[in-house]
Amino acid sequence: MEIKPEGYTYYEQSGQAFCFIGLRTIPGSNEMRFGTVFLRNFYIGLDYVEQLIMVGVNNGSTIRARASILG
């Protein structure tokens, strides 16, 4: 999955000189937590029967993010 910086950063106030990253590590693991900054660009589909997690790009977000299958 490819995400441009605009897909996971945000400004708290318009015009400020720095931005915040909308990702967090989960303590004690090598996993990341994606919040609302990520979800404004992507949607997640869960298939419990097949044990799959599917990711898609929201309409209008293709300038900030791309989803592709690797492997």
C-alpha positions as CSV (number, residue, x, y, z in Angstrom):
1,M,0.0,0.0,0.0
2,E,1.3,3.4,-0.9
3,I,0.2,6.5,1.1
4,K,1.5,10.0,0.2
5,P,2.3,12.2,3.2
6,E,-1.0,14.1,2.7
7,G,-2.7,10.8,3.5
8,Y,-1.5,10.5,7.1
9,T,-0.6,14.0,8.2
10,Y,-2.8,16.9,9.3
11,Y,-2.7,20.4,10.7
12,E,-4.5,21.3,13.9
13,Q,-5.0,24.9,12.8
14,S,-4.8,26.3,9.3
15,G,-1.7,28.2,8.5
16,Q,0.5,26.6,11.2
17,A,4.1,25.8,10.3
18,F,4.1,22.1,11.3
19,C,1.9,19.1,10.9
20,F,1.0,16.0,13.0
21,I,1.4,12.4,11.9
22,G,-1.8,10.4,12.2
23,L,-0.2,7.0,13.0
24,R,0.9,5.5,16.3
25,T,2.8,2.4,17.3
26,I,1.1,-0.1,19.5
27,P,3.3,-0.5,22.7
28,G,4.9,-3.9,23.0
29,S,4.4,-4.9,19.3
30,N,5.6,-4.0,15.8
31,E,2.2,-3.0,14.7
32,M,0.8,0.5,13.9
33,R,-2.6,2.0,14.8
34,F,-4.3,4.0,12.0
35,G,-6.8,6.6,13.1
36,T,-9.3,9.0,11.5
37,V,-6.6,10.6,9.3
38,F,-6.1,7.3,7.6
39,L,-9.8,6.5,7.5
40,R,-10.6,9.8,5.6
41,N,-8.6,8.3,2.7
42,F,-9.3,4.5,3.0
43,Y,-12.0,2.1,3.9
44,I,-11.6,-1.3,5.5
45,G,-13.5,-4.5,4.8
46,L,-13.4,-7.4,7.2
47,D,-14.3,-11.0,6.1
48,Y,-14.4,-13.1,9.2
49,V,-15.2,-16.3,7.4
50,E,-12.2,-16.1,5.0
51,Q,-10.1,-14.3,7.6
52,L,-9.3,-11.4,5.2
53,I,-8.8,-7.7,5.7
54,M,-9.4,-5.6,2.6
55,V,-8.4,-2.0,2.0
56,G,-9.8,0.3,-0.6
57,V,-9.3,4.0,-1.4
58,N,-12.2,6.4,-0.7
59,N,-13.7,8.4,-3.6
60,G,-11.8,11.6,-4.0
61,S,-8.7,10.4,-2.2
62,T,-6.7,9.0,-5.1
63,I,-4.6,12.2,-5.2
64,R,-3.4,11.4,-1.7
65,A,-3.3,7.6,-1.5
66,R,-3.1,4.4,-3.6
67,A,-3.9,0.8,-2.7
68,S,-2.3,-2.0,-4.6
69,I,-1.7,-5.7,-3.9
70,L,2.0,-6.8,-3.5
71,G,3.1,-10.4,-3.5
